[in-house]
Amino acid sequence: MAPESSTSEAASATSSTEVDERGWRRLLPRPLIVAFSILFAAPGGIIFAGNSLTPPPQANPLITIGLEPSQAAAPSTDQTGLRAPRSLAGHLVSDPALIEDSALGPLPVVARDGRMPMQVYANAVERTDKRPRIAVVITGLNVGAAATKSALMNLRAEITLGFSPFGADAQSSVDRAREAGHEVLVEVPMEPFDFPESDPGPHALLVAAGVDENVARLMWSMSRFTGYVGVTNLLGGRFLGEQKAIEPVLSETARRGLLFFDDGVNASSLALTAARHVKASIATGTVMLDAIQTREAIDKKLVELEAEARRNGSAVGVGSVYPVTIARIAEWTHGVNARGLALVPISALATVPAQQEASRPTGQ
């Protein structure tokens, strides 16, 4: 386990907003959503108006969606044709045996000898450690350079980082994260409840799209960089609640040796049920740490996270790259071991759910 480090409080914190935790992303969209609307709007794409900062209606209006095949650009950094394993500071970033060259870019695959990306790119964990386990996933990296740099500088290696597939030079950002010892997830944009008011960006997985189209869009996100253990949802409240939509996605992640991380925001998500049907490895967020972005609120949630871990044996906290979130989590990790808890990467808590385990975790 990496040594503990201390950090200073971020200079400024995002103002607080009292919101319902299960719907917080509709009111406080991730910082990358506005960037999506600006950077990636293009004629003929499936891109809609920017975000609304007002609550969505209680019922979704009928939306007619014109679907066209995804037009995928090549990765910003050429990762095709990799011929030798590449590691940084002892942490593997790419292995040719785990890569399928494609027109989109490098796609993860299970090696011929059975090795899977979610195992090979995972960090080692002491299996005999009986302490309650806590994983923390921070999402939204690779959108703002300052926020990404702050997360990489201040967060312990055990913290798992979710990277946007959008933005320039994604592989370089992931390289820095792997060099620092973090496990990495690729964020896959999915349809939210209030789509198109909340816009997940281009190449988003949509309920109205066919299976082949959604899998193609999934592969676009997965081809942006290498070195990740799995995928996670970017928004996706509505998409995750439709089993016919999410099940083929989890089938594809399982086929490629990846875990799926459901951030846990949507209480009606059927990702766990789908994972059981297709035998996919999955982990689920149980405590949203920064629905209210103040020092006091985040500290309170971290206390709840510890209590849940002691009660259930494990817990998963989820946050975004807000300055106050990074600062409070960095401070919290300074003494987590002394409090009798084990901080672990998300791969340590991912499992293939059995029939009797298909109920949703509690503790949110």
Beta strands, then each sheet from edge to edge (+ up, - down):
strand 1: 86-88
strand 2: 91-94
strand 3: 99-100
strand 4: 107-108
strand 5: 133-141
strand 6: 160-163
strand 7: 184-190
strand 8: 230-235
strand 9: 259-262
strand 10: 282-284
strand 11: 287-288
strand 12: 314-320
strand 13: 342-343
sheet 1: 1+ 2-
sheet 2: 3+ 4-
sheet 3: 10+ 9+ 8+ 7+ 6+ 5+ 12+ 11+
sheet 4: 10+ 9+ 8+ 7+ 6+ 5+ 13+
end
